[in-house]
């Protein structure tokens, strides 16, 4: 095959190769590889893959390929989980992985489409177009909401701006840095964003023409240095901000908290014959915790094995007692509570339950429960089931889990020190920025608690990924977060996003934490959310649209002037439109002549 044909074939497949390589690289940040910088490299390859797409739909497809590759690599633990808990074989489990990855890839397909639309139609810079696309992608709900900022949390200095702009805003800044790297890489290959040859990028007005070689070197160096400066500034700010938070923590009161992992397998929890043994283990671990000086013991999600009425205000006694023999309390317990039976419009009686947390005080009283607000799609609910009961009953014939209506704080008075006002993030809610803002903005807690059952994913990368995303809630909300997890990562994360203690043992155990009790003002992000970043991106895009409109009007007038015989006014040459540039590049024809 002639060399020219080989080069053309490679060029035609380059976007696909970049998409596949970029998605796989992005996911290498997950265990066991733990290549944290791969987040930025993967984003840069995505920007390079979609920048010259001839249509928005082609860019959409390239984003989908990138997202599917990232999902297959990042969710590679899914087939093992499916084979462990379902009768499906290996072939069906790997097919399920591909389908799940493809479904999750749609958010990155949207990212590619938005990036291309802004580049082609509004003539936006690559950095703005890609940042807007990434912001849209991380704002769309998914089953596993893993963002660039969340994956970067093992390097907390780089994500400290989350208390101002949130996890999504930090992801936008990472996208800008990645787009700058993509611009530098394109320049090294003789191209500019939009598919234009690099030599056609004109000098700025008033500057003397420079040689193509000099301009090419500058086009590589400046974006690369800008990207390095961006991440350098994020790191410097992060180090200074973390030091300030640590100084502010020096005089704060603390609490002695015990975090329990009862190490109960996923099937054991739901077998009635195991319930007495599970409760005995919880009692043993609680006595150990209180002997170690714990003021409060945390049991994981749904740890208490017996269902209780949702309206119960007194803890059970006897063989089902939460405050068992030798236990004084208090205990924050995860449990399932049953709602009163209700009849639907079609006459079907539903018996629904809540995934709840309650505080059991030493006198045996139970506080009103904090019910899980956001149920896990397909695990606990079907999307849209809260609004379409008939759809929910297809999957849950006579009822099932339903979400809580509003946040509710659990309050623990203390003799020595301020009362604990606890905001509970149940299960994967500590990965959801919206739920964290809702609970913190409504309740103003001075301590965040997560209770989780990660037993379904034991032995996989999921518990570690879950723990990393939880770090972002501590930074966004500037509250210490303690996590009691069954067969997962038990941890204490301080308000800097630093993991102060952790345990991931598969054996029952207790981990002690002494979090700071912070009655500090709400962070800017807690108060304002993503509105400032969304507004900034929207205004910048509108500015690009107005500029593109002025350019189109000016070009139209110049065309009429030339057709009528008038000489066009002197000035620097205008850029060809991305559509024309892309078409010309595809045919190897020059876009313009001197």
VOGU-3710 file (C-alpha; in Angstrom, 3 decimals, decimal comma):
1> xxxxxxxxxx> 0,000/0,000/0,000  1,433/3,400/-0,946  2,686/5,539/1,913  0,196/8,306/1,089  -2,683/5,850/1,338  -1,439/4,593/4,701  -1,229/8,158/5,998  -4,726/8,953/4,779  -6,102/5,794/6,384  -4,402/6,662/9,666
11> xxxxxxxxxx> -5,704/10,222/9,583  -9,227/9,022/8,940  -9,072/6,733/11,972  -7,110/9,083/14,230  -10,200/10,478/16,007  -11,395/6,956/16,835  -7,947/5,989/18,100  -7,744/9,165/20,203  -11,208/8,524/21,639  -10,449/4,928/22,607
21> xxxxxxxxxx> -7,012/5,759/24,015  -8,320/8,814/25,859  -11,180/7,007/27,553  -9,009/4,080/28,610  -6,303/6,439/29,887  -8,828/8,490/31,874  -10,003/5,352/33,685  -6,474/4,295/34,641  -6,738/6,612/37,623  -8,870/3,921/39,290
31> xxxxxxxxxx> -7,336/1,103/41,374  -5,202/-0,880/40,957  -3,295/1,381/38,525  -3,955/4,627/40,457  -2,448/6,873/37,759  -3,971/10,123/39,016  -2,526/12,388/36,244  -4,229/10,123/33,697  -7,403/12,140/34,348  -5,909/15,192/32,608
41> xxxxxxxxxx> -4,263/13,192/29,825  -7,524/11,400/29,076  -9,444/14,698/28,915  -6,800/16,184/26,621  -7,160/13,248/24,226  -10,950/13,715/24,226  -10,561/17,393/23,312  -8,170/16,435/20,522  -10,587/13,788/19,259  -13,644/16,042/18,928
51> xxxxxxxxxx> -12,119/19,382/17,899  -12,236/18,779/14,149  -15,392/16,671/13,868  -17,105/17,628/10,577  -20,548/17,572/12,240  -21,918/17,818/15,745  -23,201/14,242/15,484  -19,736/12,962/14,597  -18,401/14,704/17,700  -21,266/13,158/19,681
61> xxxxxxxxxx> -20,179/9,729/18,468  -16,537/10,341/19,327  -17,519/11,377/22,830  -19,594/8,204/23,141  -16,616/6,064/22,091  -14,432/7,843/24,661  -17,017/7,367/27,404  -17,561/3,701/26,543  -13,826/2,993/26,692  -13,595/4,807/30,034
71> xxxxxxxxxx> -16,558/2,848/31,369  -15,259/-0,554/30,300  -11,901/0,076/31,975  -13,248/1,934/35,009  -16,160/-0,462/35,659  -14,214/-3,621/34,982  -15,307/-4,983/38,361  -18,950/-5,244/37,191  -18,755/-8,695/35,509  -17,363/-10,253/38,686
81> xxxxxxxxxx> -20,175/-8,731/40,749  -22,811/-9,968/38,275  -21,388/-13,479/38,204  -21,223/-13,548/42,021  -24,820/-12,538/42,643  -26,770/-13,619/39,555  -27,132/-16,814/37,529  -25,809/-15,049/34,434  -22,668/-16,488/32,919  -19,442/-14,744/32,022
91> xxxxxxxxxx> -20,551/-13,846/28,488  -23,724/-12,134/29,713  -21,831/-10,333/32,486  -19,312/-8,857/30,054  -22,139/-7,874/27,731  -23,750/-6,127/30,698  -20,487/-4,259/31,312  -20,411/-3,017/27,725  -24,064/-1,982/27,843  -23,605/-0,149/31,150
101> xxxxxxxxxx> -20,486/1,592/29,857  -22,310/2,576/26,672  -25,233/3,973/28,673  -22,942/5,982/30,915  -21,023/7,223/27,858  -23,977/9,340/26,752  -22,939/12,141/29,093  -19,550/12,295/27,370  -21,263/12,112/24,007  -23,113/15,266/25,054
111> xxxxxxxxxx> -19,752/16,774/25,998  -18,406/16,076/22,508  -21,511/17,459/20,809  -21,497/20,680/22,828  -17,778/21,174/22,266  -18,191/20,795/18,513  -21,262/23,039/18,361  -19,522/25,859/20,199  -16,405/25,502/18,069  -18,219/25,338/14,746
121> xxxxxxxxxx> -21,174/27,633/15,203  -20,032/30,182/17,779  -16,309/30,156/16,914  -15,565/29,695/20,617  -11,992/28,915/21,692  -11,321/25,244/22,278  -10,777/25,868/25,989  -14,211/27,449/26,466  -16,003/24,967/24,235  -14,489/21,929/25,939
131> xxxxxxxxxx> -14,962/23,332/29,454  -18,658/23,920/28,708  -19,012/20,400/27,372  -17,361/18,880/30,434  -19,564/20,965/32,744  -22,667/19,617/31,005  -21,333/16,051/31,194  -20,642/16,100/34,942  -23,979/17,809/35,667  -26,047/15,015/34,068
141> xxxxxxxxxx> -27,039/12,282/36,574  -25,579/8,818/36,008  -25,530/5,546/37,915  -21,841/6,000/38,794  -21,144/9,743/38,881  -17,346/9,812/38,680  -16,023/13,260/37,767  -12,499/14,421/36,881  -12,263/16,358/40,154  -13,495/13,412/42,198
151> xxxxxxxxxx> -10,935/11,103/40,642  -8,217/13,666/41,433  -9,058/13,743/45,164  -5,996/11,628/46,173  -4,126/14,890/45,439  -6,312/17,176/47,598  -4,235/20,310/46,977  -5,533/20,428/43,398  -9,228/20,395/44,355  -9,397/22,935/47,192
161> xxxxxxxxxx> -11,357/25,410/45,070  -14,334/23,089/45,486  -15,540/25,151/48,456  -15,988/28,051/45,998  -16,993/26,386/42,731  -17,739/22,800/43,682  -16,656/19,484/42,259  -18,124/20,386/38,872  -16,402/23,759/38,783  -13,030/22,185/39,550
171> xxxxxxxxxx> -13,703/19,677/36,754  -14,244/22,667/34,440  -10,812/24,061/35,360  -9,266/20,670/34,689  -10,989/20,693/31,303  -9,455/24,094/30,498  -5,999/22,786/31,380  -6,558/19,647/29,319  -7,764/21,695/26,335  -4,609/23,806/26,515
181> xxxxxxxxxx> -2,550/20,625/26,387  -4,627/19,440/23,426  -3,981/22,763/21,667  -0,243/22,332/22,214  -0,376/18,781/20,901  -2,311/19,854/17,818  0,229/22,595/17,157  3,027/20,027/17,348  1,290/18,147/14,534  0,829/21,322/12,491
191> xxxxxxxxxx> -2,856/21,803/13,214  -5,003/24,311/15,076  -8,365/23,718/16,806  -11,160/23,340/14,308  -9,008/21,418/11,840  -7,207/24,421/10,332  -3,574/24,144/9,297  -1,457/25,930/11,888  0,172/28,232/9,327  -3,156/29,921/8,621
201> xxxxxxxxxx> -3,464/31,269/12,162  -2,735/34,996/11,615  -0,546/37,221/13,732  -2,361/39,542/16,133  -3,377/42,960/14,713  -0,479/45,379/14,749  2,189/42,699/14,947  4,801/42,111/12,303  4,481/38,819/10,400  6,630/36,077/11,890
211> xxxxxxxxxx> 8,100/33,017/10,313  5,954/29,912/10,285  8,592/28,076/12,302  8,624/30,702/15,053  4,867/30,860/15,170  4,671/27,084/15,306  7,043/26,930/18,284  5,107/29,646/20,037  1,826/27,847/19,335  3,190/24,769/21,100
221> xxxxxxxxxx> 4,956/26,471/23,967  2,374/29,038/25,066  -0,554/26,628/25,604  1,696/24,095/27,329  3,049/26,740/29,694  -0,458/28,090/30,303  -1,670/24,620/31,251  1,292/24,107/33,573  0,658/27,531/35,135  -3,016/26,705/35,698
231> xxxxxxxxxx> -2,274/23,484/37,554  0,592/25,157/39,387  -1,715/27,920/40,625  -4,299/25,331/41,692  -1,610/23,508/43,680  -0,255/26,672/45,327  -3,747/27,859/46,237  -4,562/24,388/47,543  -1,523/24,212/49,802  -2,242/27,664/51,233
241> xxxxxxxxxx> -5,955/26,934/51,672  -5,299/23,612/53,387  -2,895/25,322/55,778  -5,527/27,972/56,582  -8,186/25,347/57,283  -5,770/23,442/59,508  -4,978/26,605/61,497  -8,692/27,340/61,892  -9,221/23,796/63,200  -6,678/24,130/65,990
251> xxxxxxxxxx> -9,081/25,504/68,589  -12,230/23,666/67,552  -13,919/21,113/69,817  -13,767/17,482/68,761  -15,775/14,321/69,344  -14,650/10,737/69,874  -16,500/8,664/67,252  -16,314/4,901/66,702  -16,888/3,617/63,160  -18,119/0,026/62,941
261> xxxxxxxxxx> -17,582/-2,505/60,173  -19,580/-5,608/61,070  -18,279/-7,470/57,962  -21,573/-9,070/56,962  -21,766/-10,536/53,468  -24,402/-9,264/51,052  -26,556/-12,382/51,188  -26,183/-12,955/54,927  -27,900/-9,685/55,825  -31,215/-10,732/54,292
271> xxxxxxxxxx> -31,440/-14,269/55,692  -33,532/-14,350/58,863  -31,486/-17,160/60,415  -28,443/-14,852/60,486  -30,138/-11,910/62,190  -29,377/-12,887/65,819  -25,713/-13,449/64,999  -25,487/-10,117/63,132  -26,954/-8,256/66,096  -24,584/-10,014/68,529
281> xxxxxxxxxx> -21,621/-8,902/66,404  -22,887/-5,327/66,417  -23,243/-5,450/70,215  -19,724/-6,847/70,657  -18,206/-4,152/68,457  -20,193/-1,428/70,207  -19,003/-2,571/73,646  -15,439/-2,505/72,297  -16,016/1,018/70,958  -17,423/2,316/74,238
291> xxxxxxxxxx> -14,596/0,688/76,197  -12,242/2,695/74,010  -13,902/5,958/74,989  -16,337/6,486/72,110  -18,944/9,189/72,669  -20,942/7,940/69,692  -20,879/4,650/67,792  -21,875/4,510/64,130  -23,416/1,395/62,595  -23,338/1,127/58,772
301> xxxxxxxxxx> -26,238/1,347/56,333  -29,047/-1,135/57,125  -26,811/-2,752/59,746  -29,625/-3,364/62,257  -31,117/-6,591/60,858  -34,775/-6,193/61,888  -37,259/-3,788/60,264  -38,895/-1,161/62,463  -41,905/1,067/62,018  -41,054/4,390/60,429
311> xxxxxxxxxx> -42,901/6,137/63,232  -41,146/4,253/66,066  -39,691/6,533/68,745  -38,578/3,913/71,259  -35,853/1,370/70,568  -36,734/-2,347/70,813  -35,921/-4,225/73,987  -35,101/-7,844/74,687  -33,591/-10,046/72,009  -33,849/-7,336/69,342
321> xxxxxxxxxx> -32,498/-4,479/71,456  -30,260/-1,941/69,798  -28,843/-1,018/73,201  -27,821/-4,560/74,072  -26,291/-5,879/77,309  -23,468/-3,698/78,589  -24,108/-0,937/76,025  -24,875/2,572/77,208  -25,266/4,355/73,840  -25,742/6,585/72,000
331> xxxxxxxxxx> -25,710/4,758/68,665  -26,346/6,124/65,194  -27,782/3,102/63,419  -28,574/2,383/59,809  -31,805/0,399/59,468  -34,826/-0,291/57,265  -38,068/1,329/58,445  -41,517/0,399/57,171  -44,045/2,971/56,026  -47,773/2,404/56,692
341> xxxxxxxxxx> -49,464/0,392/53,913  -51,112/2,562/51,271  -53,592/1,807/48,503  -52,772/3,095/45,054  -55,392/4,479/42,684  -55,750/1,077/41,032  -56,483/-0,584/44,381  -53,092/-2,254/44,781  -51,853/-2,157/48,377  -48,220/-1,097/48,576
351> xxxxxxxxxx> -45,960/-1,826/51,531  -43,048/0,550/51,172  -39,911/1,021/53,235  -37,254/3,643/53,822  -33,492/3,267/53,958  -33,073/5,177/57,211  -30,708/6,321/59,937  -31,700/7,151/63,494  -29,999/8,176/66,704  -30,681/5,927/69,704
361> xxxxxxxxxx> -30,023/7,783/72,955  -28,976/6,147/76,258  -32,569/6,272/77,565  -33,694/4,128/74,620  -35,480/6,913/72,762  -35,116/7,114/68,975  -34,999/10,358/67,075  -37,101/10,811/63,906  -35,230/9,129/61,090  -33,174/10,710/58,363
371> xxxxxxxxxx> -34,316/8,797/55,283  -32,199/8,314/52,211  -33,099/11,087/49,776  -31,621/9,758/46,536  -32,137/6,057/45,851  -29,682/4,119/43,723  -30,973/3,577/40,194  -31,828/-0,039/39,366  -30,508/-1,167/42,763  -33,120/0,512/44,970
381> xxxxxxxxxx> -35,445/2,147/42,472  -36,183/2,552/38,786  -35,691/6,032/37,274  -39,016/7,874/37,262  -40,600/5,433/39,717  -41,199/8,132/42,329  -43,515/9,919/39,891  -44,916/6,903/38,035  -46,109/4,289/40,560  -47,100/1,867/37,812
391> xxxxxxxxxx> -43,516/1,896/36,540  -42,173/1,226/40,033  -44,551/-1,730/40,464  -43,213/-3,381/37,327  -39,981/-3,872/39,264  -41,397/-3,894/42,804  -44,721/-5,728/42,686  -46,119/-4,772/46,068  -43,959/-1,831/47,045  -40,298/-1,275/47,784
401> xxxxxxxxxx> -37,906/1,430/48,926  -39,100/5,002/48,600  -37,017/8,169/49,115  -37,235/10,509/52,060  -39,115/13,772/51,599  -36,664/16,184/53,224  -33,415/16,305/55,202  -33,601/15,882/58,950  -30,727/16,432/61,355  -29,888/13,963/64,112
411> xxxxxxxxxx> -28,952/15,909/67,258  -26,864/14,576/70,125  -26,556/16,737/73,274  -23,212/16,461/75,075  -22,126/17,378/78,575  -18,637/18,354/77,506  -18,699/20,307/74,287  -21,302/21,536/71,840  -24,160/19,319/70,724  -23,564/17,289/67,605
421> xxxxxxxxxx> -25,833/18,325/64,759  -25,339/15,487/62,305  -26,091/15,494/58,614  -26,370/11,902/57,353  -25,369/10,985/53,809  -26,725/7,486/53,256  -24,919/5,031/50,981  -23,737/6,679/47,761  -25,202/10,072/48,720  -21,700/11,130/49,766
431> xxxxxxxxxx> -20,773/11,014/46,060  -23,634/13,353/45,060  -22,841/17,042/45,229  -26,518/18,028/45,025  -27,540/15,920/48,025  -24,602/17,198/50,065  -25,586/20,814/49,360  -29,243/20,100/50,120  -28,542/18,524/53,493  -25,900/21,044/54,547
441> xxxxxxxxxx> -27,740/24,111/53,288  -30,956/23,029/55,003  -29,611/21,709/58,301  -26,267/23,526/58,789  -24,733/20,441/60,452  -21,446/20,618/62,343  -20,542/17,035/61,415  -21,175/14,899/58,339  -21,734/11,144/58,631  -21,873/8,552/55,883
451> xxxxxxxxxx> -23,250/5,053/56,469  -22,708/2,589/53,648  -22,966/-1,086/52,791  -20,375/-1,822/50,103  -20,568/-5,590/50,603  -21,994/-6,058/47,111  -18,681/-4,832/45,681  -16,243/-6,362/48,141  -12,936/-7,299/46,538  -13,406/-4,801/43,681
461> xxxxxxxxxx> -12,318/-1,219/43,017  -15,757/0,234/43,760  -15,317/0,820/47,535  -12,087/2,726/46,928  -13,654/4,833/44,163  -16,606/5,524/46,460  -14,256/6,690/49,217  -12,361/8,985/46,855  -15,501/10,720/45,633  -16,632/11,214/49,243
471> xxxxxxxxxx> -13,567/13,411/49,809  -15,160/16,102/47,651  -18,098/16,505/50,069  -15,724/17,343/52,937  -14,005/20,016/50,825  -17,130/21,471/49,202  -18,949/21,772/52,518  -15,895/22,275/54,776  -17,075/19,784/57,332  -15,342/16,690/58,688
481> xxxxxxxxxx> -16,869/13,501/57,289  -16,793/10,143/59,089  -17,797/6,980/57,209  -19,016/3,724/58,793  -18,927/1,127/56,004  -19,715/-2,558/55,907  -17,022/-4,365/53,895  -15,691/-1,199/52,317  -13,427/1,709/53,214  -14,108/2,953/56,737
491> xxxxxxxxxx> -12,608/6,434/56,936  -12,372/9,829/58,583  -11,886/12,719/56,155  -11,195/16,149/57,605  -12,404/19,448/56,158  -9,239/19,760/54,037  -10,073/16,560/52,199  -7,235/14,710/53,936  -7,969/11,119/54,953  -6,933/11,035/58,615
501> xxxxxxxxxx> -7,690/7,368/59,257  -9,061/4,460/57,269  -9,599/0,722/57,407  -10,595/-1,641/54,624  -10,360/-4,928/56,475  -12,655/-7,804/55,599  -12,910/-8,728/59,300  -15,235/-7,099/61,845  -13,622/-4,129/63,539  -13,846/-0,638/65,008
511> xxxxxxxxxx> -12,026/2,459/63,760  -11,772/5,525/65,994  -11,970/9,091/64,721  -11,801/12,484/66,435  -13,399/14,870/63,931  -13,612/18,597/64,545  -17,067/19,968/65,302  -17,461/22,915/62,937  -20,173/25,474/63,529  -18,629/27,611/60,787
521> xxxxxxxxxx> -20,506/29,584/58,099  -21,656/27,789/54,994  -19,202/27,800/52,114  -19,900/29,897/48,996  -20,532/26,722/47,063  -23,058/25,480/49,620  -24,969/28,761/49,304  -24,697/29,345/45,546  -24,053/25,942/43,997  -23,148/25,713/40,321
531> xxxxxxxxxx> -25,028/28,860/39,281  -21,928/31,134/39,143  -19,930/28,715/36,982  -22,907/27,993/34,718  -23,527/31,734/34,308  -19,874/32,406/33,521  -19,815/29,726/30,823  -23,153/30,937/29,430  -22,042/34,587/29,230  -18,765/33,594/27,601
541> xxxxxxxxxx> -20,650/31,513/25,024  -23,055/34,396/24,338  -20,055/36,672/23,815  -18,651/34,222/21,273  -22,032/34,085/19,532  -22,169/37,876/19,241  -18,615/37,971/17,940  -19,416/35,266/15,381  -22,469/37,241/14,265  -20,397/40,411/13,814
551> xxxxxxxxxx> -17,835/38,424/11,850  -20,549/36,981/9,584  -22,051/40,429/8,978  -18,639/41,929/8,254  -17,749/39,109/5,867  -21,092/39,511/4,079  -20,518/43,239/3,603  -17,013/42,635/2,350  -18,330/40,059/-0,130  -20,872/42,527/-1,486
561> xxxxxxxxxx> -18,153/45,147/-1,700  -15,883/42,863/-3,696  -18,692/41,769/-6,033  -19,509/45,417/-6,777  -15,911/46,159/-7,724  -14,852/47,993/-4,593  -11,542/47,210/-2,982  -11,834/45,627/0,477  -10,387/47,698/3,296  -6,864/46,795/4,400
571> xxxxxxxxxx> -6,492/44,626/7,468  -5,347/41,231/8,673  -6,811/38,193/6,925  -9,864/36,652/8,588  -9,957/33,058/9,719  -11,820/30,638/7,538  -14,902/29,183/9,214  -14,338/25,821/10,908  -16,785/24,141/8,485  -14,847/25,316/5,451
581> xxxxxxxxxx> -11,555/24,596/7,156  -12,537/21,058/7,958  -13,799/20,371/4,451  -10,640/21,744/2,922  -8,421/19,809/5,277  -10,260/16,615/4,354  -9,456/17,109/0,681  -5,894/18,369/1,326  -6,804/21,558/-0,516  -5,555/24,964/0,696
591> xxxx> -8,116/27,084/2,514  -6,923/30,360/1,015  -4,285/31,791/-1,240  -2,144/34,870/-0,722
//
